Amino acid sequence: MAECKRIVVSLPGSLLEEVDNMICNGQCDRNEFVSKAMEYYLSEVKKVNFVESMKKGYLEMTQINVMLAEIGLTADQECICNYETRLAERE
């Protein structure tokens, strides 16, 4: 297990009472509860940050994809025009 550091945390009485009520069944103590709560909070923040970075990436890619689609459409139109021109010349 990683080295543990001692910290002091101030909590509103009502919050501490809720924590104590939750841990009174003996499954864990305050230290373990606070440690697990902090780990959970950090994992949730990481998830939110990941989702936000994905949204940002998708928005940036939207502009690139539109530009590529327009280039492809223009190239397709040129090919069709050239094809139709060659067909008309054969007639």
Buried (B, 14 or more C-beta within 10 A) or exposed (E): EEEEEEEEEEEEEEEEEEBEEEBEEEEEEEEEBBEEEEEEEEEEEEEEEEEEEEEEEEEEEEEEEEEEEEEEEEEEEEEEEEEEEEEEEEE
